Amino acid sequence: MAEEMDWYDRLSAYFPDQELKSRAQMRDLLTNHVAYQKRETDDYILLYADFPDFIFIDYLLVSPKTRGQGVGGQVIEQLKSHGKRLIAELEPMDPQRPATEKRVRFYEKHGFQQASHIAYTRYEEDGTPNSMDIFYWSPTPIAEKVALKDMFMVCEELHNFRALKYYGREVANPDEVLEWQ
């Protein structure tokens, strides 16, 4: 149990609260959702869902002591070796938060592109909007609508996984939080 708390505590120290699933929901996903997986080493933590046609990167945290040494790139290359599309949600770049630009540049450096026609905004319980940018990589060119379809599945299968139990509400109804622009 201490190990499990450690990885969650590490994630919660890095990711904003509005982006982090509850500890209980993540534990439930890891135990009861066939696609949801965790890889953890001293150098990184990766939580992702390996669906038949794509992999959704839910959380990738590289340890501060190894950041900038290529560890994150190695993780991305391992995921690419599956030959599937990769999808990730990123905070929009904010000059007041330099880490947001570093994250975007990291994914772009590894061949991801921003889905410029997908608007993705989830709402906190109090109605506060939380917008994220969708980035994707594919071994073969795809239409951006494919990434939209993938995100519909992510919302339905992961973000809303037993959401009523953990949050008392559906947190990411894809028809409400995703919009084609």
Backbone as a chain_set.jsonl record, in Angstrom:
{"seq": "MAEEMDWYDRLSAYFPDQELKSRAQMRDLLTNHVAYQKRETDDYILLYADFPDFIFIDYLLVSPKTRGQGVGGQVIEQLKSHGKRLIAELEPMDPQRPATEKRVRFYEKHGFQQASHIAYTRYEEDGTPNSMDIFYWSPTPIAEKVALKDMFMVCEELHNFRALKYYGREVANPDEVLEWQ", "coords": {"N": [[0.823, -1.199, 0.0], [1.978, 1.23, 0.722], [3.718, 1.709, -1.41], [1.894, 2.164, -3.475], [0.67, 4.52, -2.589], [2.84, 6.163, -2.765], [3.372, 6.501, -5.589], [1.032, 7.811, -6.366], [1.103, 10.074, -4.746], [3.397, 11.268, -5.771], [2.491, 11.916, -8.359], [0.408, 13.697, -7.669], [1.805, 15.771, -6.559], [2.859, 16.987, -8.74], [1.005, 17.275, -10.946], [-1.721, 19.487, -11.724], [-4.55, 19.805, -9.531], [-7.076, 19.786, -10.837], [-6.614, 18.22, -13.027], [-6.047, 15.704, -12.169], [-7.11, 12.434, -11.559], [-9.051, 10.941, -8.928], [-7.464, 9.184, -6.221], [-8.777, 6.801, -5.534], [-10.36, 6.29, -7.82], [-8.342, 5.893, -9.738], [-7.059, 3.637, -8.681], [-9.161, 1.828, -8.911], [-9.501, 1.818, -11.713], [-7.009, 0.695, -12.459], [-7.268, -1.824, -11.33], [-9.655, -2.847, -12.392], [-10.15, -2.149, -15.071], [-9.499, -3.331, -18.162], [-7.792, -2.162, -20.081], [-6.303, -0.193, -18.806], [-3.211, 0.777, -17.456], [-0.176, 0.762, -15.463], [3.139, 1.876, -15.346], [6.012, 1.953, -13.475], [9.028, 3.299, -12.384], [12.089, 4.226, -10.725], [12.746, 6.393, -12.223], [10.533, 7.265, -13.719], [6.911, 7.63, -13.941], [4.216, 6.176, -15.491], [0.965, 6.244, -16.546], [-1.455, 4.759, -18.473], [-3.721, 3.916, -21.163], [-4.167, 1.102, -23.034], [-5.672, 0.675, -25.782], [-7.361, -1.178, -28.444], [-6.826, 0.19, -30.952], [-5.38, 2.47, -30.355], [-3.239, 4.252, -28.029], [-3.738, 5.836, -25.013], [-2.17, 8.341, -23.309], [-2.296, 8.911, -20.108], [-1.037, 9.929, -17.757], [2.249, 11.06, -17.562], [5.088, 11.191, -15.838], [8.237, 12.296, -15.328], [10.932, 11.747, -13.214], [12.243, 14.413, -11.255], [15.029, 14.291, -10.883], [15.981, 12.957, -13.11], [14.987, 14.279, -15.248], [15.239, 15.735, -18.47], [17.176, 14.049, -19.395], [16.514, 12.29, -21.365], [14.8, 10.253, -20.618], [11.949, 10.453, -20.682], [11.57, 10.591, -23.452], [12.435, 8.021, -24.173], [10.396, 6.505, -23.028], [8.205, 7.373, -24.564], [9.061, 6.445, -27.086], [9.0, 3.691, -26.598], [6.242, 3.337, -26.351], [5.455, 4.112, -28.915], [6.482, 1.976, -30.342], [4.529, 0.044, -30.321], [3.044, 0.47, -32.528], [0.674, 1.874, -32.741], [-1.717, 4.624, -32.736], [-0.988, 7.473, -30.675], [-2.346, 9.321, -28.025], [-2.701, 12.306, -26.177], [-3.55, 14.519, -23.485], [-2.969, 17.903, -22.913], [-2.132, 20.699, -20.855], [-2.933, 23.948, -21.994], [-0.402, 26.118, -23.354], [0.967, 28.435, -21.113], [2.282, 31.467, -20.368], [2.737, 32.227, -17.746], [3.215, 29.894, -16.493], [5.822, 28.144, -16.878], [6.293, 25.373, -17.134], [4.229, 24.365, -18.665], [4.788, 25.082, -21.305], [7.153, 23.631, -21.65], [6.186, 21.003, -21.546], [4.523, 20.896, -23.835], [6.456, 21.384, -25.843], [8.046, 19.116, -25.468], [6.339, 16.988, -26.306], [5.886, 17.793, -28.959], [8.504, 17.645, -29.947], [8.752, 14.937, -30.067], [7.223, 14.219, -32.197], [4.472, 14.588, -31.984], [1.385, 16.186, -32.809], [-0.684, 19.035, -32.429], [-4.171, 18.823, -32.087], [-5.859, 20.84, -33.883], [-8.515, 21.364, -34.445], [-10.087, 20.407, -32.452], [-11.863, 21.164, -29.66], [-11.619, 20.978, -26.222], [-13.088, 20.907, -23.234], [-13.539, 20.443, -19.926], [-15.625, 20.608, -17.024], [-15.355, 21.756, -13.727], [-16.801, 20.72, -10.584], [-17.918, 23.014, -9.488], [-18.462, 24.463, -11.728], [-16.335, 25.71, -12.948], [-14.375, 26.108, -15.833], [-12.121, 23.821, -17.429], [-9.884, 23.717, -19.72], [-8.214, 21.747, -22.135], [-5.569, 20.863, -24.369], [-5.482, 18.698, -27.159], [-3.173, 16.353, -28.177], [-1.602, 14.367, -30.664], [-0.045, 11.463, -32.081], [0.782, 9.463, -34.86], [1.593, 6.408, -36.5], [1.039, 6.321, -39.157], [-0.303, 8.702, -41.462], [-3.229, 10.391, -40.268], [-6.661, 11.485, -40.285], [-7.748, 14.305, -38.461], [-10.186, 13.942, -37.254], [-10.17, 11.317, -36.479], [-8.635, 11.342, -34.173], [-10.427, 12.75, -32.611], [-12.511, 10.892, -32.393], [-11.134, 8.944, -30.947], [-10.746, 10.361, -28.561], [-13.395, 10.572, -27.703], [-13.815, 7.95, -26.892], [-11.917, 7.787, -24.819], [-12.999, 9.59, -22.957], [-15.476, 8.329, -22.387], [-14.691, 5.709, -21.55], [-12.562, 6.011, -19.675], [-12.285, 8.6, -18.238], [-14.888, 8.853, -17.317], [-15.152, 6.515, -15.95], [-16.799, 4.796, -13.622], [-17.498, 7.238, -12.507], [-19.715, 8.403, -11.241], [-19.719, 7.112, -8.805], [-17.311, 8.052, -7.669], [-17.288, 10.852, -7.955], [-19.843, 11.716, -7.955], [-21.054, 12.525, -10.235], [-21.113, 12.606, -13.843], [-18.076, 13.203, -15.314], [-16.997, 13.791, -17.782], [-18.719, 13.898, -20.213], [-18.634, 13.029, -23.469], [-20.11, 14.233, -25.533], [-20.604, 16.705, -24.513], [-18.164, 17.822, -23.654], [-16.33, 17.707, -25.711], [-15.665, 19.246, -28.807], [-15.963, 19.788, -32.256], [-14.267, 22.05, -34.234]], "CA": [[0.0, 0.0, 0.0], [2.857, 2.408, 0.775], [4.202, 1.953, -2.766], [0.799, 2.755, -4.241], [0.528, 5.905, -2.147], [3.993, 6.904, -3.25], [3.22, 6.932, -6.987], [-0.041, 8.796, -6.451], [1.602, 11.311, -4.13], [4.313, 11.883, -6.739], [1.662, 12.538, -9.396], [-0.359, 14.828, -7.133], [2.731, 16.885, -6.312], [3.256, 17.564, -10.024], [-0.124, 17.634, -11.794], [-2.757, 20.309, -11.082], [-5.679, 19.033, -8.988], [-8.174, 19.635, -11.792], [-6.249, 17.229, -14.038], [-5.753, 14.417, -11.548], [-8.202, 11.584, -11.098], [-8.91, 10.605, -7.512], [-6.671, 7.983, -5.928], [-9.67, 5.646, -5.568], [-10.721, 5.997, -9.205], [-7.175, 5.311, -10.418], [-6.893, 2.275, -8.157], [-10.234, 1.044, -9.518], [-9.136, 1.637, -13.128], [-5.891, -0.256, -12.549], [-7.727, -3.152, -10.924], [-10.854, -3.34, -13.061], [-10.28, -1.79, -16.497], [-8.507, -4.165, -18.849], [-6.844, -1.378, -20.882], [-5.579, 0.798, -18.004], [-1.98, 0.184, -16.936], [0.807, 1.646, -14.831], [4.557, 1.504, -15.319], [6.681, 2.814, -12.511], [10.419, 3.058, -12.031], [12.608, 5.391, -9.995], [12.906, 7.484, -13.181], [9.275, 7.774, -14.279], [5.617, 6.99, -13.715], [3.377, 6.258, -16.678], [-0.361, 5.634, -16.508], [-1.936, 4.831, -19.849], [-4.706, 2.914, -21.564], [-3.787, 0.454, -24.288], [-6.869, 0.25, -26.501], [-6.981, -1.914, -29.658], [-6.325, 1.009, -32.055], [-4.57, 3.603, -29.906], [-2.815, 4.31, -26.626], [-3.967, 7.128, -24.396], [-1.214, 8.643, -22.246], [-3.054, 9.636, -19.088], [-0.051, 10.686, -16.975], [3.663, 10.72, -17.7], [5.88, 12.012, -14.929], [9.643, 11.933, -15.237], [11.493, 12.192, -11.945], [13.051, 15.631, -11.392], [16.469, 13.987, -10.936], [16.356, 12.445, -14.44], [14.368, 15.109, -16.279], [16.202, 16.295, -19.404], [18.176, 13.039, -19.746], [16.003, 11.399, -22.4], [13.945, 9.192, -20.071], [10.604, 10.616, -21.241], [11.636, 10.218, -24.862], [12.504, 6.559, -24.241], [9.053, 6.003, -22.741], [7.388, 7.636, -25.758], [9.495, 5.522, -28.142], [8.464, 2.362, -26.258], [4.821, 3.346, -26.7], [5.364, 4.139, -30.383], [6.843, 0.659, -30.887], [3.313, -0.763, -30.42], [2.495, 0.698, -33.855], [-0.67, 2.448, -32.621], [-1.795, 6.064, -32.468], [-0.829, 7.913, -29.292], [-3.155, 10.495, -27.732], [-2.419, 12.895, -24.866], [-4.181, 15.803, -23.156], [-1.972, 18.794, -22.308], [-2.561, 22.048, -20.513], [-2.484, 24.931, -22.985], [0.774, 26.885, -22.933], [0.674, 29.612, -20.309], [3.563, 32.107, -20.046], [2.887, 32.306, -16.292], [3.563, 28.554, -16.018], [6.803, 27.647, -17.859], [6.223, 23.92, -17.32], [3.263, 24.052, -19.724], [5.5, 25.167, -22.584], [8.091, 22.499, -21.711], [5.428, 19.787, -21.875], [4.125, 20.969, -25.238], [7.674, 21.22, -26.657], [8.449, 17.709, -25.349], [5.511, 16.166, -27.188], [6.169, 18.188, -30.344], [9.831, 17.098, -30.269], [8.586, 13.505, -30.325], [6.382, 14.007, -33.363], [3.044, 14.817, -31.742], [0.832, 17.434, -33.317], [-1.881, 19.481, -31.738], [-5.428, 18.718, -32.827], [-6.281, 22.24, -33.926], [-9.959, 21.48, -34.636], [-10.786, 19.799, -31.32], [-11.935, 21.926, -28.413], [-11.869, 20.029, -25.133], [-13.253, 21.636, -21.981], [-14.288, 19.798, -18.848], [-16.041, 21.579, -16.018], [-15.263, 21.327, -12.336], [-18.109, 20.618, -9.929], [-18.444, 24.368, -9.275], [-18.686, 25.086, -13.022], [-15.101, 26.275, -13.482], [-13.91, 25.368, -17.006], [-10.746, 23.327, -17.479], [-9.625, 23.381, -21.121], [-6.977, 21.034, -22.424], [-5.275, 20.67, -25.788], [-5.296, 17.301, -27.537], [-2.019, 16.104, -29.034], [-1.607, 12.987, -31.124], [0.993, 10.949, -32.965], [0.332, 8.253, -35.529], [2.622, 5.838, -37.38], [0.623, 6.657, -40.518], [-1.139, 9.91, -41.388], [-4.647, 10.203, -39.966], [-7.49, 12.685, -40.223], [-7.901, 14.749, -37.081], [-11.444, 13.395, -36.71], [-9.844, 10.035, -35.847], [-8.246, 11.7, -32.806], [-11.668, 13.107, -31.923], [-13.18, 9.616, -32.085], [-10.362, 8.342, -29.857], [-11.033, 11.104, -27.33], [-14.73, 10.169, -27.247], [-13.645, 6.69, -26.176], [-11.201, 8.092, -23.577], [-13.969, 10.18, -22.025], [-16.458, 7.327, -21.976], [-14.088, 4.547, -20.9], [-11.625, 6.3, -18.576], [-12.63, 9.744, -17.391], [-16.179, 8.596, -16.696], [-15.149, 5.187, -15.335], [-17.402, 4.829, -12.278], [-17.434, 8.634, -12.052], [-20.796, 8.672, -10.292], [-19.258, 6.588, -7.511], [-16.198, 8.835, -7.112], [-17.49, 12.298, -8.022], [-21.263, 12.01, -7.877], [-21.499, 13.065, -11.517], [-20.307, 12.259, -15.008], [-17.121, 14.313, -15.402], [-16.553, 14.074, -19.155], [-19.626, 13.439, -21.254], [-17.952, 13.471, -24.689], [-20.976, 15.121, -26.324], [-20.591, 18.029, -23.888], [-16.818, 18.363, -23.415], [-15.567, 17.712, -26.966], [-16.336, 19.982, -29.881], [-15.224, 19.931, -33.513], [-14.313, 23.452, -34.652]], "C": [[0.86, 1.253, 0.0], [3.381, 2.738, -0.616], [3.126, 2.639, -3.601], [0.605, 4.214, -3.855], [1.676, 6.742, -2.696], [3.788, 7.379, -4.689], [2.111, 7.969, -7.106], [0.404, 10.129, -5.852], [2.564, 12.032, -5.065], [3.531, 12.574, -7.854], [0.975, 13.79, -8.864], [0.534, 16.015, -6.794], [3.08, 17.621, -7.607], [2.068, 18.077, -10.846], [-1.124, 18.498, -11.038], [-3.938, 19.434, -10.637], [-6.764, 18.786, -10.013], [-7.862, 18.626, -12.894], [-6.128, 15.822, -13.473], [-7.027, 13.681, -11.152], [-7.997, 11.319, -9.603], [-8.083, 9.327, -7.371], [-7.556, 6.732, -6.068], [-10.064, 5.287, -6.998], [-9.542, 5.376, -9.948], [-6.939, 3.877, -9.965], [-7.926, 1.349, -8.806], [-9.947, 0.794, -11.003], [-8.042, 0.585, -13.278], [-6.331, -1.682, -12.234], [-8.79, -3.713, -11.861], [-11.049, -2.93, -14.516], [-9.135, -2.465, -17.246], [-7.448, -3.35, -19.593], [-5.923, -0.497, -20.035], [-4.387, 0.148, -17.302], [-1.079, 1.241, -16.309], [2.185, 1.02, -14.994], [5.227, 2.479, -14.372], [8.107, 2.344, -12.299], [10.857, 4.239, -11.159], [12.648, 6.619, -10.905], [11.594, 8.054, -13.719], [8.071, 6.999, -13.758], [4.803, 7.227, -14.985], [2.069, 5.543, -16.388], [-0.963, 5.842, -17.88], [-2.993, 3.757, -20.077], [-4.317, 2.403, -22.942], [-5.04, -0.135, -24.93], [-6.451, -0.476, -27.785], [-6.341, -1.059, -30.746], [-5.416, 2.161, -31.639], [-4.206, 3.452, -28.434], [-3.057, 5.728, -26.14], [-2.976, 7.283, -23.245], [-1.947, 9.51, -21.225], [-2.113, 10.513, -18.259], [1.338, 10.15, -17.273], [4.429, 11.711, -16.843], [7.299, 11.471, -14.897], [10.18, 12.539, -13.955], [12.347, 13.444, -12.149], [14.549, 15.345, -11.527], [16.922, 13.459, -12.301], [15.736, 13.239, -15.579], [15.46, 15.717, -17.165], [17.267, 15.313, -19.841], [17.662, 12.01, -20.751], [15.086, 10.292, -21.91], [12.543, 9.266, -20.665], [10.554, 10.222, -22.708], [11.703, 8.711, -25.046], [11.136, 5.938, -23.98], [8.159, 6.191, -23.964], [7.773, 6.671, -26.877], [9.013, 4.098, -27.871], [6.986, 2.277, -26.637], [4.636, 3.345, -28.217], [5.633, 2.764, -30.989], [5.643, -0.29, -30.974], [2.634, -0.577, -31.775], [1.081, 1.263, -33.857], [-0.582, 3.964, -32.494], [-1.574, 6.314, -30.987], [-1.608, 9.205, -29.125], [-2.784, 10.995, -26.333], [-3.196, 14.201, -24.725], [-3.118, 16.652, -22.471], [-2.612, 20.119, -21.944], [-2.107, 22.987, -21.63], [-1.27, 25.689, -22.45], [0.33, 28.167, -22.238], [2.008, 30.243, -19.919], [3.812, 32.223, -18.534], [3.306, 30.966, -15.682], [4.505, 27.914, -17.027], [6.737, 26.14, -18.113], [5.245, 23.547, -18.431], [3.942, 24.093, -21.093], [6.48, 24.006, -22.727], [7.383, 21.214, -22.102], [5.038, 19.778, -23.35], [5.348, 20.727, -26.133], [8.168, 19.777, -26.622], [7.652, 16.85, -26.33], [5.751, 16.518, -28.653], [7.51, 17.621, -30.808], [9.733, 15.613, -30.641], [7.518, 13.214, -31.369], [4.89, 14.184, -33.157], [2.631, 16.128, -32.392], [-0.44, 17.759, -32.551], [-3.089, 19.325, -32.65], [-6.076, 20.097, -32.823], [-7.79, 22.424, -34.09], [-10.77, 20.88, -33.489], [-10.703, 20.731, -30.122], [-12.345, 20.947, -27.323], [-11.909, 20.807, -23.822], [-14.129, 20.829, -21.037], [-14.589, 20.855, -17.801], [-15.933, 20.972, -14.626], [-16.671, 21.303, -11.743], [-18.753, 21.984, -9.72], [-18.674, 25.132, -10.58], [-17.461, 25.729, -13.648], [-14.628, 25.453, -14.685], [-12.439, 24.969, -16.879], [-10.5, 22.851, -18.909], [-8.266, 22.722, -21.264], [-6.813, 20.974, -23.945], [-5.043, 19.179, -26.02], [-4.107, 17.233, -28.495], [-2.047, 14.636, -29.435], [-0.408, 12.721, -32.017], [0.431, 9.688, -33.603], [1.449, 7.725, -36.429], [2.308, 6.062, -38.854], [-0.267, 7.89, -40.427], [-2.606, 9.563, -41.115], [-5.365, 11.546, -40.066], [-7.68, 13.031, -38.75], [-9.191, 14.227, -36.448], [-11.224, 12.021, -36.077], [-9.425, 10.289, -34.39], [-9.474, 12.092, -31.983], [-12.421, 11.843, -31.503], [-12.457, 8.921, -30.925], [-10.665, 9.031, -28.531], [-12.432, 10.812, -26.806], [-14.606, 8.896, -26.405], [-12.936, 6.922, -24.836], [-12.167, 8.655, -22.542], [-14.925, 9.131, -21.484], [-15.834, 6.223, -21.119], [-13.248, 4.868, -19.662], [-12.092, 7.424, -17.667], [-13.957, 9.524, -16.67], [-16.271, 7.219, -16.043], [-15.614, 5.304, -13.88], [-17.373, 6.225, -11.655], [-18.541, 8.971, -11.062], [-20.4, 8.223, -8.887], [-18.232, 7.52, -6.866], [-16.455, 10.334, -7.052], [-18.958, 12.702, -7.918], [-21.836, 12.573, -9.163], [-20.616, 12.506, -12.624], [-19.365, 13.44, -15.245], [-16.736, 14.683, -16.831], [-17.481, 13.439, -20.18], [-19.058, 13.932, -22.581], [-18.793, 14.405, -25.553], [-20.982, 16.539, -25.776], [-19.197, 18.639, -23.797], [-15.959, 18.431, -24.675], [-16.359, 18.402, -28.057], [-15.404, 20.056, -31.091], [-15.374, 21.373, -33.981], [-13.845, 23.616, -36.077]], "O": [[0.514, 2.239, -0.651], [3.483, 3.912, -0.975], [3.41, 3.579, -4.343], [0.394, 5.058, -4.727], [1.488, 7.906, -3.05], [4.012, 8.555, -4.979], [2.244, 8.919, -7.877], [0.109, 11.189, -6.402], [2.553, 13.26, -5.147], [3.868, 13.69, -8.25], [0.96, 14.825, -9.531], [0.06, 17.15, -6.747], [3.547, 18.759, -7.565], [2.116, 19.185, -11.382], [-1.359, 18.28, -9.849], [-4.275, 18.449, -11.294], [-7.324, 17.691, -10.063], [-8.766, 18.217, -13.623], [-6.109, 14.85, -14.229], [-7.905, 14.238, -10.493], [-6.888, 11.461, -9.087], [-8.019, 8.504, -8.285], [-7.136, 5.731, -6.648], [-10.1, 4.108, -7.352], [-9.727, 4.428, -10.711], [-6.651, 3.003, -10.782], [-7.605, 0.228, -9.201], [-10.131, -0.321, -11.49], [-8.139, -0.307, -14.121], [-5.814, -2.636, -12.815], [-8.827, -4.919, -12.103], [-12.034, -3.334, -15.135], [-7.961, -2.2, -16.989], [-6.312, -3.806, -19.724], [-4.861, -0.093, -20.509], [-4.521, -0.884, -16.644], [-1.199, 2.436, -16.581], [2.375, -0.182, -14.809], [5.025, 3.689, -14.466], [8.366, 1.163, -12.066], [10.067, 5.146, -10.895], [12.593, 7.752, -10.426], [11.552, 9.213, -14.132], [8.185, 5.896, -13.224], [4.72, 8.35, -15.482], [2.066, 4.367, -16.025], [-0.983, 6.959, -18.396], [-3.136, 2.82, -19.291], [-4.158, 3.175, -23.888], [-5.42, -1.275, -24.664], [-5.286, -0.393, -28.174], [-5.407, -1.514, -31.407], [-4.753, 2.763, -32.484], [-4.782, 2.645, -27.706], [-2.637, 6.697, -26.773], [-2.943, 6.466, -22.325], [-2.186, 10.695, -21.458], [-2.368, 11.704, -18.082], [1.574, 8.942, -17.24], [4.416, 12.916, -17.096], [7.534, 10.333, -14.491], [9.917, 13.701, -13.647], [13.098, 13.523, -13.121], [15.259, 16.081, -12.212], [18.11, 13.507, -12.618], [15.935, 12.909, -16.748], [16.491, 16.162, -16.661], [18.177, 15.684, -20.581], [18.298, 10.978, -20.966], [14.636, 9.47, -22.709], [12.004, 8.25, -21.104], [9.597, 9.588, -23.151], [11.097, 8.174, -25.973], [10.757, 4.964, -24.629], [7.438, 5.273, -24.355], [6.895, 6.133, -27.55], [8.658, 3.376, -28.802], [6.534, 1.268, -27.178], [3.761, 2.655, -28.739], [5.075, 2.425, -32.032], [5.73, -1.324, -31.635], [1.756, -1.358, -32.142], [0.367, 1.149, -34.853], [0.473, 4.518, -32.187], [-1.923, 5.485, -30.146], [-1.542, 10.089, -29.98], [-2.577, 10.197, -25.418], [-3.462, 14.894, -25.706], [-2.441, 16.184, -21.556], [-3.514, 20.602, -22.63], [-1.004, 22.831, -22.155], [-1.129, 25.876, -21.241], [-0.556, 28.88, -22.709], [2.792, 29.617, -19.206], [4.96, 32.305, -18.096], [3.7, 30.898, -14.518], [4.054, 27.217, -17.936], [7.092, 25.683, -19.199], [5.417, 22.513, -19.077], [3.695, 23.233, -21.938], [6.622, 23.452, -23.818], [7.905, 20.424, -22.889], [5.204, 18.768, -24.033], [5.273, 19.944, -27.08], [8.655, 19.264, -27.63], [8.228, 16.075, -27.093], [5.811, 15.626, -29.499], [7.63, 17.166, -31.945], [10.532, 15.105, -31.428], [6.974, 12.111, -31.427], [4.114, 13.948, -34.084], [3.429, 17.058, -32.509], [-1.163, 16.874, -32.094], [-3.035, 19.654, -33.835], [-6.758, 20.47, -31.868], [-8.296, 23.528, -33.894], [-11.999, 20.847, -33.546], [-9.618, 21.047, -29.634], [-13.297, 20.184, -27.483], [-10.885, 21.306, -23.357], [-15.299, 20.569, -21.314], [-13.896, 21.868, -17.703], [-16.354, 19.841, -14.381], [-17.615, 21.812, -12.347], [-19.976, 22.112, -9.765], [-19.038, 26.308, -10.555], [-17.537, 26.243, -14.764], [-14.491, 24.234, -14.58], [-11.63, 25.692, -16.296], [-10.858, 21.73, -19.269], [-7.299, 23.095, -20.599], [-7.787, 21.028, -24.697], [-4.475, 18.489, -25.173], [-4.046, 17.959, -29.487], [-2.457, 13.773, -28.659], [0.161, 13.631, -32.621], [-0.307, 8.936, -32.967], [2.168, 8.507, -37.05], [3.2, 6.002, -39.701], [-0.921, 8.099, -39.406], [-3.147, 8.592, -41.645], [-4.749, 12.604, -39.946], [-7.761, 12.144, -37.901], [-9.268, 14.089, -35.228], [-12.01, 11.602, -35.227], [-9.812, 9.546, -33.488], [-9.545, 11.795, -30.791], [-12.909, 11.751, -30.377], [-13.099, 8.373, -30.028], [-10.823, 8.372, -27.503], [-12.645, 10.803, -25.594], [-15.215, 8.783, -25.342], [-13.31, 6.323, -23.828], [-12.152, 8.241, -21.383], [-15.158, 9.05, -20.278], [-16.386, 5.849, -20.084], [-13.224, 4.09, -18.708], [-12.274, 7.224, -16.466], [-14.125, 9.965, -15.533], [-17.352, 6.802, -15.628], [-14.907, 5.842, -13.028], [-17.243, 6.375, -10.44], [-18.321, 9.751, -10.136], [-20.718, 8.89, -7.902], [-18.277, 7.753, -5.659], [-15.903, 11.021, -6.192], [-19.277, 13.885, -7.806], [-22.973, 13.044, -9.187], [-19.521, 12.003, -12.375], [-19.828, 14.575, -15.364], [-16.207, 15.768, -17.068], [-17.076, 12.548, -20.927], [-19.001, 15.141, -22.804], [-18.25, 15.275, -26.234], [-21.327, 17.478, -26.493], [-19.061, 19.861, -23.857], [-14.959, 19.148, -24.697], [-17.559, 18.179, -28.215], [-14.215, 20.35, -30.962], [-16.494, 21.866, -34.112], [-13.818, 24.733, -36.594]]}, "num_chains": 1, "name": "protein.A"}
